[in-house]
Amino acid sequence: LGRCTKTRITLYIRNHAEPVFRPRRPVPYAAIEAAEQELSRLENQGVITKVDYSRWAAPIVLVKKASGN
């Protein structure tokens, strides 16, 4: 997974935009460990940042690749 560090972006949100919060989807018990490992890997690479709460939230969707990852 690559990261672009050469430029910065600005995300413009309309003044009247309302935050949308979607509750998390249940993760199958058999996939919990793999999901936690992948989230930790992405956090360690600086791709994602863990937050305690956000008014804007969307659930993750777990998809097993053909390679088994």
C-alpha positions as CSV (number, residue, x, y, z in Angstrom):
1,L,0.0,0.0,0.0
2,G,1.5,3.3,-1.0
3,R,1.1,6.7,0.5
4,C,1.4,10.1,-1.2
5,T,3.4,12.4,1.1
6,K,4.3,15.0,-1.6
7,T,1.2,17.0,-1.3
8,R,-1.6,18.0,1.0
9,I,-5.3,18.1,0.2
10,T,-8.2,20.1,1.7
11,L,-11.6,18.5,2.0
12,Y,-14.3,21.0,1.6
13,I,-17.6,20.2,3.2
14,R,-20.8,22.2,2.5
15,N,-21.8,24.5,5.3
16,H,-25.2,22.8,5.7
17,A,-23.8,19.3,5.6
18,E,-25.1,17.1,8.5
19,P,-22.9,14.5,10.0
20,V,-23.9,10.9,9.2
21,F,-23.1,8.2,11.7
22,R,-23.7,4.6,10.8
23,P,-23.3,2.0,13.6
24,R,-20.6,-0.7,13.2
25,R,-21.5,-4.0,11.6
26,P,-20.9,-7.2,13.5
27,V,-17.6,-8.9,12.5
28,P,-17.8,-12.7,12.3
29,Y,-16.0,-14.2,15.3
30,A,-13.6,-16.1,13.0
31,A,-12.5,-12.9,11.4
32,I,-12.0,-10.7,14.5
33,E,-8.3,-11.4,15.0
34,A,-7.5,-10.9,11.3
35,A,-9.4,-7.7,11.2
36,E,-7.7,-6.4,14.3
37,Q,-4.3,-7.3,12.8
38,E,-5.0,-5.5,9.5
39,L,-6.3,-2.4,11.3
40,S,-3.2,-2.3,13.5
41,R,-1.0,-2.7,10.4
42,L,-2.7,0.2,8.6
43,E,-2.5,2.3,11.8
44,N,1.2,1.6,12.1
45,Q,1.8,2.6,8.5
46,G,0.0,5.9,9.1
47,V,-2.8,5.1,6.7
48,I,-5.6,5.3,9.3
49,T,-5.8,6.9,12.7
50,K,-7.7,5.4,15.6
51,V,-10.3,7.8,17.2
52,D,-12.5,7.3,20.2
53,Y,-15.5,8.9,18.6
54,S,-16.5,10.7,15.5
55,R,-19.8,12.3,14.4
56,W,-18.9,11.1,10.9
57,A,-18.7,7.4,10.8
58,A,-19.1,4.6,8.3
59,P,-18.7,0.9,9.0
60,I,-15.9,-1.1,7.5
61,V,-16.7,-4.0,5.2
62,L,-14.5,-7.1,5.4
63,V,-13.8,-8.9,2.2
64,K,-11.6,-12.0,2.0
65,K,-9.3,-11.9,-1.0
66,A,-8.8,-14.9,-3.3
67,S,-5.3,-15.2,-1.8
68,G,-6.9,-15.8,1.6
69,N,-5.9,-12.4,3.1
